[in-house]
Amino acid sequence: MFIHPSKLCSMRWLYIVLLFFSVSGFAQWKDFKLTSKGDTLNRIDMQGVKQGPWKHRIENNRGEPGYEEEGYYENNRKVGEWRIFSLMGDLVGIEHYKWGLKDGSCQYFSNQGELRLEQSWKAFNPDKEYDTLTIEDPDKFDSYRTVVVKNEGAAIRHGIWKYYDPSTGSLVRSERYTLGKLEEEAKTAAAPAEKKAVPKPKEVMDFEKKNSGKKKVRFKDGSTGG
């Protein structure tokens, strides 16, 4: 097939331009991995700081099951939603982070997708020595007060923790924490041993729907955008 020389010249220039942008994009990273789709993953910038989409893989160790986790880093700190998978590709946890610390709701599932634990965390800005938090006032009905908290450099339990029986979906126990202190523990009688159909959490349903019909792999592709 004959291609006019002028078109060949245009194609060469287009290739050069694309190559330039590709190389300049990679040049901002000291280290990274490429997914099968050509997206960058596990980026480390020129200052040695983790940025953008990341995937960690932890192998089985001394009887402890391995897992994979994927999410985002901003300046070496985990942010937003992180998802945890078994080494067979099952979604077993969803965690939320702020300033590199757990913040808000975290959910954990069995390998079959049943909810087994819900946690509630509060993260404090690690760049501040003290932080403020609005909590319920136990002395006044439907009232709140602001407290100043010394930053200990870690997230604390804050809110309701719920423990479930994965086989039935029934709530086994709940605990209420305020600024890391256990305020109330309510035990719920376990449901009869007879199993019943319990709706799976929406996140698990979405994950299973997206991956239905796919063969499970021991290492997911993990591409999360360029």
MDAnalysis code that builds the backbone (N, CA, C; Angstrom):
import MDAnalysis as mda
import numpy as np

u = mda.Universe.empty(678, n_residues=226, atom_resindex=np.repeat(np.arange(226), 3), trajectory=True)
u.add_TopologyAttr("name", ["N", "CA", "C"] * 226)
u.add_TopologyAttr("resid", np.arange(1, 227))
u.add_TopologyAttr("resname", ["MET", "PHE", "ILE", "HIS", "PRO", "SER", "LYS", "LEU", "CYS", "SER", "MET", "ARG", "TRP", "LEU", "TYR", "ILE", "VAL", "LEU", "LEU", "PHE", "PHE", "SER", "VAL", "SER", "GLY", "PHE", "ALA", "GLN", "TRP", "LYS", "ASP", "PHE", "LYS", "LEU", "THR", "SER", "LYS", "GLY", "ASP", "THR", "LEU", "ASN", "ARG", "ILE", "ASP", "MET", "GLN", "GLY", "VAL", "LYS", "GLN", "GLY", "PRO", "TRP", "LYS", "HIS", "ARG", "ILE", "GLU", "ASN", "ASN", "ARG", "GLY", "GLU", "PRO", "GLY", "TYR", "GLU", "GLU", "GLU", "GLY", "TYR", "TYR", "GLU", "ASN", "ASN", "ARG", "LYS", "VAL", "GLY", "GLU", "TRP", "ARG", "ILE", "PHE", "SER", "LEU", "MET", "GLY", "ASP", "LEU", "VAL", "GLY", "ILE", "GLU", "HIS", "TYR", "LYS", "TRP", "GLY", "LEU", "LYS", "ASP", "GLY", "SER", "CYS", "GLN", "TYR", "PHE", "SER", "ASN", "GLN", "GLY", "GLU", "LEU", "ARG", "LEU", "GLU", "GLN", "SER", "TRP", "LYS", "ALA", "PHE", "ASN", "PRO", "ASP", "LYS", "GLU", "TYR", "ASP", "THR", "LEU", "THR", "ILE", "GLU", "ASP", "PRO", "ASP", "LYS", "PHE", "ASP", "SER", "TYR", "ARG", "THR", "VAL", "VAL", "VAL", "LYS", "ASN", "GLU", "GLY", "ALA", "ALA", "ILE", "ARG", "HIS", "GLY", "ILE", "TRP", "LYS", "TYR", "TYR", "ASP", "PRO", "SER", "THR", "GLY", "SER", "LEU", "VAL", "ARG", "SER", "GLU", "ARG", "TYR", "THR", "LEU", "GLY", "LYS", "LEU", "GLU", "GLU", "GLU", "ALA", "LYS", "THR", "ALA", "ALA", "ALA", "PRO", "ALA", "GLU", "LYS", "LYS", "ALA", "VAL", "PRO", "LYS", "PRO", "LYS", "GLU", "VAL", "MET", "ASP", "PHE", "GLU", "LYS", "LYS", "ASN", "SER", "GLY", "LYS", "LYS", "LYS", "VAL", "ARG", "PHE", "LYS", "ASP", "GLY", "SER", "THR", "GLY", "GLY"])
u.atoms.positions = np.array([
    [0.852, -1.191, 0.000],
    [0.000, 0.000, 0.000],
    [0.885, 1.237, 0.000],
    [0.611, 2.137, -0.933],
    [1.416, 3.360, -1.062],
    [0.899, 4.438, -0.115],
    [1.836, 5.039, 0.650],
    [1.503, 6.137, 1.544],
    [2.277, 7.361, 1.099],
    [1.584, 8.426, 0.881],
    [2.217, 9.649, 0.407],
    [3.275, 10.112, 1.411],
    [4.436, 10.569, 0.937],
    [5.515, 11.014, 1.829],
    [5.073, 12.053, 2.840],
    [4.154, 12.957, 2.467],
    [3.692, 13.985, 3.397],
    [2.955, 13.360, 4.582],
    [2.192, 12.271, 4.317],
    [1.486, 11.589, 5.394],
    [2.455, 10.853, 6.309],
    [3.519, 10.272, 5.666],
    [4.524, 9.593, 6.478],
    [5.210, 10.569, 7.427],
    [5.468, 11.777, 6.915],
    [6.103, 12.797, 7.739],
    [5.206, 13.185, 8.911],
    [3.895, 13.331, 8.634],
    [2.939, 13.687, 9.692],
    [2.855, 12.596, 10.741],
    [2.886, 11.338, 10.291],
    [2.810, 10.220, 11.222],
    [4.046, 10.167, 12.115],
    [5.210, 10.484, 11.524],
    [6.441, 10.481, 12.323],
    [6.378, 11.545, 13.408],
    [5.896, 12.730, 13.032],
    [5.796, 13.810, 14.007],
    [4.805, 13.483, 15.127],
    [3.686, 12.840, 14.744],
    [2.701, 12.440, 15.741],
    [3.305, 11.441, 16.717],
    [4.077, 10.510, 16.180],
    [4.729, 9.509, 17.022],
    [5.720, 10.175, 17.974],
    [6.476, 11.126, 17.460],
    [7.471, 11.823, 18.283],
    [6.798, 12.600, 19.412],
    [5.685, 13.283, 19.072],
    [4.956, 14.050, 20.076],
    [4.411, 13.150, 21.170],
    [3.792, 12.024, 20.759],
    [3.257, 11.084, 21.743],
    [4.359, 10.496, 22.617],
    [5.478, 10.187, 22.000],
    [6.606, 9.637, 22.745],
    [7.128, 10.658, 23.750],
    [7.167, 11.934, 23.333],
    [7.647, 12.988, 24.225],
    [6.771, 13.100, 25.471],
    [5.435, 13.118, 25.258],
    [4.529, 13.243, 26.403],
    [4.585, 12.003, 27.288],
    [4.766, 10.843, 26.667],
    [4.852, 9.613, 27.443],
    [6.098, 9.614, 28.318],
    [7.237, 9.980, 27.734],
    [8.492, 9.995, 28.477],
    [8.466, 11.071, 29.558],
    [7.917, 12.267, 29.216],
    [7.867, 13.343, 30.198],
    [6.955, 12.987, 31.355],
    [5.875, 12.211, 31.061],
    [4.981, 11.771, 32.136],
    [5.674, 10.807, 33.080],
    [6.444, 9.860, 32.540],
    [7.159, 8.899, 33.355],
    [8.324, 9.551, 34.094],
    [8.857, 10.640, 33.528],
    [10.049, 11.262, 34.105],
    [9.793, 11.867, 35.477],
    [8.530, 12.132, 35.790],
    [8.236, 12.734, 37.086],
    [8.256, 11.710, 38.210],
    [8.371, 10.414, 37.856],
    [8.375, 9.364, 38.876],
    [9.757, 8.748, 39.008],
    [10.201, 8.606, 40.245],
    [11.466, 7.946, 40.522],
    [11.330, 6.452, 40.308],
    [10.160, 5.934, 40.594],
    [9.893, 4.509, 40.400],
    [8.394, 4.323, 40.209],
    [7.995, 3.299, 39.465],
    [6.581, 2.998, 39.251],
    [6.469, 1.631, 38.594],
    [5.245, 1.125, 38.521],
    [4.955, -0.106, 37.794],
    [3.932, 0.208, 36.721],
    [3.950, -0.601, 35.668],
    [2.972, -0.449, 34.593],
    [1.992, -1.604, 34.632],
    [0.691, -1.306, 34.505],
    [-0.320, -2.349, 34.426],
    [-0.392, -2.855, 32.987],
    [-1.187, -3.878, 32.769],
    [-1.343, -4.432, 31.424],
    [-1.990, -3.436, 30.475],
    [-2.651, -2.406, 31.042],
    [-3.286, -1.380, 30.218],
    [-2.378, -0.168, 30.005],
    [-1.170, -0.231, 30.544],
    [-0.240, 0.862, 30.358],
    [-0.383, 1.980, 31.375],
    [-1.201, 1.771, 32.406],
    [-1.361, 2.780, 33.458],
    [-0.229, 2.641, 34.471],
    [0.131, 3.749, 35.093],
    [1.183, 3.705, 36.112],
    [0.592, 3.373, 37.472],
    [1.323, 2.592, 38.233],
    [0.880, 2.105, 39.534],
    [2.084, 2.108, 40.465],
    [1.827, 2.197, 41.770],
    [2.902, 2.194, 42.766],
    [3.938, 3.277, 42.457],
    [3.449, 4.487, 42.300],
    [4.320, 5.606, 41.929],
    [5.094, 6.149, 43.140],
    [6.353, 6.435, 42.917],
    [7.192, 7.131, 43.894],
    [7.774, 8.343, 43.198],
    [7.524, 9.538, 43.736],
    [7.991, 10.746, 43.067],
    [9.480, 10.965, 43.302],
    [10.003, 12.039, 42.751],
    [11.449, 12.287, 42.793],
    [11.957, 12.558, 44.198],
    [11.053, 12.834, 45.142],
    [11.442, 13.031, 46.540],
    [11.325, 11.737, 47.352],
    [11.001, 10.626, 46.656],
    [10.884, 9.345, 47.341],
    [9.580, 9.165, 48.082],
    [8.519, 9.901, 47.654],
    [7.229, 9.884, 48.339],
    [6.187, 9.148, 47.496],
    [5.377, 8.308, 48.139],
    [4.329, 7.555, 47.441],
    [3.210, 8.492, 47.019],
    [2.760, 8.335, 45.761],
    [1.692, 9.166, 45.226],
    [0.771, 8.330, 44.331],
    [-0.523, 8.678, 44.321],
    [-1.452, 8.072, 43.378],
    [-1.847, 6.648, 43.702],
    [-2.302, 5.897, 42.680],
    [-2.824, 4.539, 42.893],
    [-1.718, 3.558, 43.265],
    [-2.014, 2.747, 44.274],
    [-1.039, 1.770, 44.759],
    [-1.702, 0.428, 45.008],
    [-0.881, -0.607, 44.924],
    [-1.310, -1.965, 45.297],
    [-0.214, -2.591, 46.145],
    [-0.614, -3.118, 47.313],
    [0.300, -3.860, 48.172],
    [-0.098, -5.336, 48.145],
    [0.885, -6.209, 48.179],
    [0.629, -7.643, 48.269],
    [1.412, -8.207, 49.450],
    [0.700, -8.847, 50.368],
    [1.304, -9.462, 51.540],
    [1.114, -10.973, 51.434],
    [2.203, -11.712, 51.441],
    [2.119, -13.165, 51.303],
    [1.734, -13.816, 52.629],
    [1.288, -15.078, 52.554],
    [1.004, -15.849, 53.757],
    [2.253, -15.905, 54.633],
    [2.072, -15.761, 55.943],
    [3.231, -15.734, 56.817],
    [2.889, -16.330, 58.185],
    [3.540, -17.428, 58.537],
    [3.395, -18.063, 59.849],
    [1.935, -18.303, 60.232],
    [1.189, -18.833, 59.307],
    [-0.205, -19.161, 59.566],
    [-1.181, -18.026, 59.316],
    [-0.656, -16.794, 59.145],
    [-1.531, -15.659, 58.870],
    [-1.797, -15.584, 57.364],
    [-3.075, -15.492, 56.967],
    [-3.377, -15.456, 55.529],
    [-2.872, -14.180, 54.874],
    [-2.383, -14.310, 53.662],
    [-1.933, -13.143, 52.915],
    [-3.118, -12.386, 52.335],
    [-2.842, -11.223, 51.782],
    [-3.896, -10.405, 51.199],
    [-3.290, -9.364, 50.263],
    [-4.144, -8.732, 49.489],
    [-3.762, -7.599, 48.666],
    [-4.621, -6.414, 49.068],
    [-4.078, -5.215, 49.001],
    [-4.869, -4.018, 49.247],
    [-4.536, -2.985, 48.181],
    [-5.543, -2.231, 47.776],
    [-5.323, -1.233, 46.737],
    [-6.102, 0.036, 47.055],
    [-5.473, 1.156, 46.756],
    [-6.090, 2.451, 47.020],
    [-5.152, 3.557, 46.579],
    [-5.276, 4.744, 47.213],
    [-4.508, 5.916, 46.801],
    [-3.628, 6.448, 47.935],
    [-2.511, 7.010, 47.544],
    [-1.622, 7.722, 48.451],
    [-1.561, 9.197, 48.061],
    [-1.486, 10.038, 49.065],
    [-1.150, 11.441, 48.863],
    [-0.018, 11.777, 49.818],
    [1.138, 12.063, 49.254],
    [2.302, 12.417, 50.073],
    [2.596, 11.379, 51.150],
    [2.644, 10.132, 50.714],
    [3.019, 9.005, 51.586],
    [1.924, 8.602, 52.571],
    [0.726, 9.197, 52.466],
    [-0.358, 8.868, 53.385],
    [-1.542, 8.276, 52.619],
    [-2.105, 7.203, 53.165],
    [-3.293, 6.624, 52.560],
    [-4.455, 7.608, 52.670],
    [-5.248, 7.713, 51.590],
    [-6.421, 8.578, 51.608],
    [-7.585, 7.864, 50.920],
    [-8.805, 8.230, 51.324],
    [-9.990, 7.702, 50.668],
    [-10.204, 6.221, 50.911],
    [-10.871, 5.585, 49.959],
    [-11.241, 4.177, 50.113],
    [-10.104, 3.244, 49.699],
    [-9.837, 2.267, 50.551],
    [-8.898, 1.194, 50.251],
    [-9.659, -0.125, 50.311],
    [-9.399, -1.002, 49.353],
    [-10.064, -2.306, 49.308],
    [-9.056, -3.416, 49.556],
    [-9.498, -4.409, 50.319],
    [-8.646, -5.536, 50.691],
    [-9.206, -6.797, 50.046],
    [-8.312, -7.598, 49.448],
    [-8.705, -8.827, 48.779],
    [-7.906, -10.000, 49.329],
    [-8.535, -11.163, 49.359],
    [-7.780, -12.373, 49.665],
    [-6.869, -12.646, 48.464],
    [-5.904, -13.548, 48.643],
    [-5.004, -13.861, 47.540],
    [-5.705, -14.610, 46.417],
    [-6.966, -15.023, 46.644],
    [-7.765, -15.655, 45.596],
    [-8.662, -14.639, 44.894],
    [-8.583, -13.377, 45.314],
    [-9.336, -12.335, 44.623],
    [-10.667, -11.979, 45.234],
    [-10.996, -12.518, 46.426],
    [-12.265, -12.194, 47.075],
    [-12.145, -10.882, 47.850],
    [-13.165, -10.042, 47.747],
    [-13.205, -8.801, 48.504],
    [-13.481, -9.123, 49.968],
    [-12.548, -8.792, 50.865],
    [-12.714, -9.146, 52.275],
    [-12.680, -7.918, 53.192],
    [-12.461, -6.725, 52.647],
    [-12.451, -5.548, 53.505],
    [-12.518, -4.249, 52.718],
    [-13.166, -3.252, 53.310],
    [-13.216, -1.901, 52.753],
    [-12.883, -0.942, 53.889],
    [-11.811, -0.182, 53.731],
    [-11.377, 0.744, 54.767],
    [-11.323, 2.164, 54.202],
    [-11.495, 3.149, 55.080],
    [-11.422, 4.545, 54.670],
    [-10.344, 5.251, 55.486],
    [-9.582, 6.105, 54.789],
    [-8.435, 6.745, 55.413],
    [-8.457, 8.262, 55.224],
    [-7.835, 8.938, 56.178],
    [-7.635, 10.378, 56.122],
    [-6.300, 10.666, 56.802],
    [-5.452, 11.413, 56.138],
    [-4.114, 11.703, 56.677],
    [-3.323, 10.429, 56.964],
    [-3.594, 9.353, 56.242],
    [-2.878, 8.106, 56.462],
    [-3.404, 7.273, 57.609],
    [-4.505, 7.700, 58.221],
    [-5.091, 6.998, 59.367],
    [-6.519, 6.571, 59.049],
    [-6.967, 5.485, 59.674],
    [-8.346, 5.048, 59.471],
    [-9.305, 6.139, 59.931],
    [-10.352, 6.360, 59.127],
    [-11.309, 7.413, 59.457],
    [-12.675, 7.023, 58.924],
    [-13.681, 7.065, 59.794],
    [-15.026, 6.697, 59.371],
    [-15.255, 5.202, 59.433],
    [-16.097, 4.703, 58.538],
    [-16.515, 3.305, 58.569],
    [-15.517, 2.387, 57.874],
    [-15.280, 1.222, 58.489],
    [-14.489, 0.145, 57.891],
    [-15.309, -1.133, 57.999],
    [-15.371, -1.891, 56.919],
    [-16.159, -3.119, 56.899],
    [-15.279, -4.297, 56.497],
    [-15.566, -5.454, 57.102],
    [-14.800, -6.660, 56.816],
    [-15.766, -7.816, 56.555],
    [-15.404, -8.649, 55.560],
    [-16.295, -9.707, 55.083],
    [-15.594, -11.057, 55.119],
    [-16.406, -12.111, 55.127],
    [-15.867, -13.454, 54.977],
    [-15.509, -13.664, 53.508],
    [-14.826, -14.768, 53.205],
    [-14.473, -15.055, 51.805],
    [-15.707, -15.293, 50.943],
    [-16.845, -15.547, 51.586],
    [-18.100, -15.738, 50.843],
    [-18.882, -14.435, 50.702],
    [-18.358, -13.350, 51.244],
    [-18.985, -12.047, 51.060],
    [-19.916, -11.618, 52.171],
    [-20.034, -12.421, 53.248],
    [-20.917, -12.040, 54.348],
    [-20.220, -11.042, 55.270],
    [-20.957, -10.008, 55.678],
    [-20.426, -9.007, 56.587],
    [-20.192, -9.636, 57.959],
    [-18.981, -9.429, 58.509],
    [-18.685, -9.992, 59.829],
    [-18.315, -8.918, 60.861],
    [-17.886, -7.724, 60.409],
    [-17.475, -6.694, 61.358],
    [-17.565, -5.310, 60.729],
    [-18.121, -4.361, 61.501],
    [-18.134, -2.949, 61.118],
    [-17.428, -2.145, 62.210],
    [-16.484, -1.319, 61.793],
    [-15.754, -0.493, 62.746],
    [-15.998, 0.985, 62.438],
    [-15.784, 1.822, 63.438],
    [-15.905, 3.268, 63.262],
    [-14.685, 3.937, 63.884],
    [-13.972, 4.751, 63.087],
    [-12.726, 5.355, 63.525],
    [-12.760, 6.881, 63.356],
    [-11.906, 7.538, 64.116],
    [-11.725, 8.979, 63.980],
    [-10.236, 9.273, 63.825],
    [-9.875, 9.933, 62.713],
    [-8.482, 10.302, 62.483],
    [-8.262, 11.756, 62.877],
    [-7.108, 12.034, 63.429],
    [-6.737, 13.402, 63.767],
    [-5.568, 13.832, 62.888],
    [-5.577, 15.071, 62.513],
    [-4.535, 15.607, 61.645],
    [-3.170, 15.444, 62.320],
    [-2.297, 14.600, 61.778],
    [-1.002, 14.358, 62.435],
    [-0.083, 15.571, 62.412],
    [-0.438, 16.592, 61.641],
    [0.391, 17.797, 61.573],
    [0.061, 18.780, 62.700],
    [-0.965, 18.452, 63.499],
    [-1.355, 19.315, 64.613],
    [-1.097, 18.620, 65.945],
    [-0.683, 19.390, 66.931],
    [-0.470, 18.813, 68.259],
    [-1.799, 18.544, 68.951],
    [-2.789, 19.404, 68.685],
    [-4.129, 19.225, 69.243],
    [-5.149, 19.321, 68.119],
    [-6.295, 18.699, 68.311],
    [-7.373, 18.769, 67.334],
    [-8.698, 18.890, 68.082],
    [-9.733, 19.288, 67.369],
    [-11.048, 19.446, 67.989],
    [-12.023, 18.433, 67.420],
    [-13.002, 18.079, 68.227],
    [-13.992, 17.089, 67.822],
    [-15.329, 17.419, 68.465],
    [-16.397, 17.314, 67.696],
    [-17.744, 17.532, 68.207],
    [-18.344, 16.193, 68.625],
    [-18.786, 16.107, 69.875],
    [-19.361, 14.864, 70.388],
    [-20.680, 15.161, 71.085],
    [-21.456, 14.094, 71.322],
    [-22.723, 14.242, 72.029],
    [-22.468, 14.636, 73.478],
    [-23.310, 15.521, 73.977],
    [-23.220, 15.943, 75.374],
    [-24.095, 15.032, 76.213],
    [-23.499, 14.210, 77.087],
    [-24.297, 13.256, 77.880],
    [-25.224, 13.930, 78.885],
    [-24.968, 15.206, 79.193],
    [-25.775, 15.906, 80.194],
    [-26.966, 16.656, 79.596],
    [-26.990, 16.772, 78.273],
    [-28.077, 17.499, 77.624],
    [-28.616, 16.680, 76.458],
    [-29.929, 16.500, 76.432],
    [-30.561, 15.684, 75.398],
    [-30.404, 16.341, 74.020],
    [-30.017, 15.548, 73.036],
    [-29.897, 15.999, 71.651],
    [-29.026, 17.254, 71.554],
    [-27.932, 17.244, 72.314],
    [-27.028, 18.389, 72.310],
    [-25.599, 17.905, 72.106],
    [-24.775, 18.781, 71.555],
    [-23.393, 18.410, 71.268],
    [-22.440, 19.457, 71.851],
    [-21.211, 19.027, 72.065],
    [-20.209, 19.949, 72.565],
    [-18.888, 19.688, 71.847],
    [-18.030, 20.673, 71.837],
    [-16.729, 20.570, 71.180],
    [-15.650, 20.358, 72.216],
    [-14.806, 19.366, 71.974],
    [-13.714, 19.077, 72.902],
    [-12.385, 19.210, 72.167],
    [-11.358, 19.559, 72.914],
    [-10.002, 19.653, 72.373],
    [-9.261, 18.380, 72.775],
    [-8.666, 17.719, 71.798],
    [-8.024, 16.431, 72.034],
    [-6.546, 16.524, 71.691],
    [-5.698, 16.019, 72.565],
    [-4.270, 15.953, 72.270],
    [-4.034, 14.873, 71.223],
    [-3.279, 15.200, 70.208],
    [-3.027, 14.271, 69.113],
    [-1.957, 13.261, 69.519],
    [-2.349, 11.990, 69.573],
    [-1.420, 10.925, 69.947],
    [-0.783, 10.272, 68.729],
    [-1.083, 10.799, 67.532],
    [-0.460, 10.282, 66.320],
    [-1.094, 9.026, 65.773],
    [-2.333, 8.747, 66.153],
    [-3.004, 7.545, 65.660],
    [-4.505, 7.766, 65.637],
    [-5.200, 6.991, 64.820],
    [-6.659, 7.030, 64.813],
    [-7.179, 6.375, 66.088],
    [-8.360, 6.792, 66.529],
    [-8.956, 6.203, 67.728],
    [-10.345, 5.672, 67.399],
    [-10.790, 4.726, 68.206],
    [-12.139, 4.193, 68.039],
    [-13.149, 5.272, 68.426],
    [-14.093, 5.517, 67.536],
    [-15.087, 6.542, 67.821],
    [-16.359, 6.217, 67.042],
    [-17.419, 5.881, 67.774],
    [-18.652, 5.468, 67.121],
    [-19.026, 4.048, 67.514],
    [-19.893, 3.435, 66.744],
    [-20.405, 2.102, 67.075],
    [-19.667, 1.032, 66.286],
    [-19.222, 0.013, 66.995],
    [-18.626, -1.174, 66.377],
    [-19.660, -2.288, 66.443],
    [-19.823, -3.003, 65.343],
    [-20.816, -4.072, 65.273],
    [-20.159, -5.377, 64.832],
    [-20.499, -6.459, 65.552],
    [-19.973, -7.783, 65.258],
    [-21.137, -8.670, 64.799],
    [-20.939, -9.365, 63.672],
    [-22.004, -10.181, 63.089],
    [-21.614, -11.649, 63.039],
    [-22.634, -12.484, 63.008],
    [-22.439, -13.912, 62.742],
    [-22.490, -14.069, 61.223],
    [-21.363, -14.362, 60.563],
    [-21.350, -14.430, 59.101],
    [-22.289, -15.486, 58.524],
    [-22.554, -16.540, 59.295],
    [-23.386, -17.628, 58.765],
    [-24.871, -17.263, 58.718],
    [-25.304, -16.327, 59.583],
    [-26.722, -15.955, 59.614],
    [-26.960, -14.479, 59.304],
    [-25.905, -13.671, 59.445],
    [-26.074, -12.239, 59.225],
    [-26.617, -11.499, 60.428],
    [-26.836, -12.204, 61.523],
    [-27.413, -11.567, 62.707],
    [-26.346, -10.818, 63.502],
    [-26.763, -9.727, 64.143],
    [-25.882, -8.933, 64.988],
    [-25.628, -9.678, 66.287],
    [-24.364, -9.930, 66.596],
    [-24.004, -10.668, 67.809],
    [-23.716, -9.720, 68.965],
    [-23.004, -8.624, 68.688],
    [-22.608, -7.703, 69.746],
    [-22.321, -6.335, 69.144],
    [-22.593, -5.300, 69.906],
    [-22.242, -3.950, 69.463],
    [-21.565, -3.206, 70.606],
    [-20.675, -2.301, 70.264],
    [-19.950, -1.509, 71.246],
    [-19.958, -0.045, 70.813],
    [-20.126, 0.848, 71.751],
    [-20.097, 2.275, 71.451],
    [-18.847, 2.902, 72.082],
    [-18.074, 3.593, 71.245],
    [-16.854, 4.244, 71.711],
    [-16.969, 5.759, 71.536],
    [-16.422, 6.486, 72.498],
    [-16.300, 7.937, 72.402],
    [-14.849, 8.302, 72.676],
    [-14.179, 8.798, 71.650],
    [-12.765, 9.184, 71.765],
    [-11.911, 8.049, 72.331],
    [-12.153, 6.833, 71.823],
    [-11.351, 5.683, 72.212],
    [-11.808, 4.981, 73.465],
    [-12.777, 5.558, 74.188],
    [-13.253, 4.967, 75.438],
    [-14.546, 4.193, 75.195],
    [-14.598, 2.965, 75.690],
    [-15.795, 2.146, 75.567],
    [-16.868, 2.688, 76.495],
    [-17.947, 3.210, 75.913],
    [-19.029, 3.806, 76.702],
    [-20.159, 2.836, 76.974],
    [-20.411, 1.969, 76.013],
    [-21.578, 1.089, 76.146],
    [-21.348, -0.169, 75.344],
    [-21.702, -1.296, 75.940],
    [-21.605, -2.571, 75.246],
    [-22.951, -3.277, 75.348],
    [-23.495, -3.597, 74.215],
    [-24.794, -4.269, 74.191],
    [-24.642, -5.620, 73.522],
    [-24.968, -6.661, 74.229],
    [-24.868, -7.998, 73.667],
    [-26.228, -8.435, 73.135],
    [-26.198, -8.979, 71.954],
    [-27.417, -9.462, 71.320],
    [-27.348, -10.971, 71.233],
    [-28.407, -11.627, 71.644],
    [-28.422, -13.084, 71.595],
    [-28.229, -13.551, 70.165],
    [-27.379, -14.548, 70.016],
    [-27.119, -15.077, 68.674],
    [-28.372, -15.744, 68.132],
    [-28.552, -15.645, 66.843],
    [-29.709, -16.255, 66.193],
    [-29.555, -17.771, 66.193],
    [-30.660, -18.510, 66.012],
    [-30.563, -19.969, 65.945],
    [-29.577, -20.408, 64.878],
    [-29.085, -21.611, 65.020],
    [-28.063, -22.122, 64.107],
    [-28.568, -22.228, 62.673],
    [-29.882, -22.284, 62.510],
    [-30.444, -22.416, 61.173],
    [-30.061, -21.223, 60.315],
    [-29.508, -21.486, 59.143],
    [-29.082, -20.420, 58.255],
    [-30.272, -19.856, 57.500],
    [-30.202, -18.593, 57.220],
    [-31.241, -17.954, 56.431],
    [-30.596, -17.001, 55.436],
    [-31.303, -16.704, 54.390],
    [-30.771, -15.822, 53.363],
    [-30.684, -14.400, 53.897],
    [-29.488, -13.847, 53.854],
    [-29.263, -12.488, 54.333],
    [-28.644, -11.688, 53.205],
    [-29.218, -10.537, 52.871],
    [-28.650, -9.734, 51.778],
    [-27.200, -9.358, 52.067],
    [-26.346, -9.474, 51.068],
    [-24.966, -9.082, 51.222],
    [-24.856, -7.566, 51.115],
    [-23.808, -6.979, 51.717],
    [-23.609, -5.532, 51.611],
    [-23.514, -5.095, 50.154],
    [-23.942, -3.868, 49.880],
    [-23.967, -3.347, 48.515],
    [-22.591, -3.413, 47.856],
    [-21.511, -3.108, 48.624],
    [-20.175, -3.113, 48.045],
    [-19.795, -4.497, 47.542],
    [-20.183, -5.535, 48.296],
    [-19.878, -6.899, 47.891],
    [-20.705, -7.288, 46.677],
    [-21.988, -6.896, 46.660],
    [-22.847, -7.200, 45.518],
    [-22.300, -6.557, 44.253],
    [-21.871, -5.293, 44.357],
    [-21.310, -4.597, 43.200],
    [-20.043, -5.284, 42.713],
    [-19.182, -5.694, 43.661],
    [-17.936, -6.356, 43.305],
    [-18.204, -7.685, 42.602],
    [-19.123, -8.493, 43.156],
    [-19.422, -9.796, 42.565],
    [-20.083, -9.655, 41.195],
    [-20.945, -8.624, 41.045],
    [-21.589, -8.398, 39.756],
    [-20.568, -8.016, 38.701],
    [-19.632, -7.151, 39.083],
    [-18.593, -6.689, 38.157],
    [-17.682, -7.826, 37.733],
    [-17.436, -8.777, 38.647],
    [-16.482, -9.850, 38.381],
    [-17.148, -11.188, 38.090],
    [-18.478, -11.198, 37.909],
    [-19.173, -12.457, 37.622],
    [-18.699, -13.028, 36.292],
    [-18.477, -14.321, 36.293],
    [-18.060, -14.991, 35.069],
    [-16.568, -14.936, 34.812],
    [-15.856, -14.141, 35.608],
    [-14.411, -14.050, 35.441],
    [-13.715, -15.137, 36.237],
    [-12.654, -15.648, 35.682],
    [-11.865, -16.647, 36.389],
    [-11.052, -15.969, 37.468],
    [-11.072, -16.510, 38.688],
    [-10.313, -15.920, 39.778],
    [-8.815, -16.063, 39.509],
    [-8.086, -15.031, 39.836],
    [-6.640, -15.041, 39.668],
    [-6.003, -14.707, 41.011],
    [-4.764, -15.104, 41.164],
    [-4.074, -14.882, 42.431],
    [-3.511, -13.482, 42.530],
    [-3.440, -12.786, 41.378],
    [-2.961, -11.415, 41.434],
    [-3.773, -10.581, 40.457],
    [-4.639, -9.721, 40.986],
    [-5.508, -8.937, 40.132],
    [-4.701, -7.891, 39.407],
    [-5.232, -7.436, 38.251],
    [-4.535, -6.454, 37.419],
    [-4.300, -5.157, 38.174],
    [-5.349, -4.659, 38.867],
    [-5.181, -3.515, 39.738],
    [-5.076, -2.189, 39.047],
    [-5.329, -2.106, 37.747],
    [-5.215, -0.810, 37.088],
    [-6.277, 0.144, 37.618],
    [-5.840, 1.332, 38.002],
    [-6.764, 2.298, 38.614],
    [-6.665, 3.647, 37.943],
    [-6.233, 3.670, 36.754],
    [-6.159, 4.932, 36.006],
    [-4.759, 5.468, 35.968],
    [-4.476, 6.315, 34.957],
    [-3.137, 6.803, 34.702],
    [-2.743, 7.898, 35.614],
])
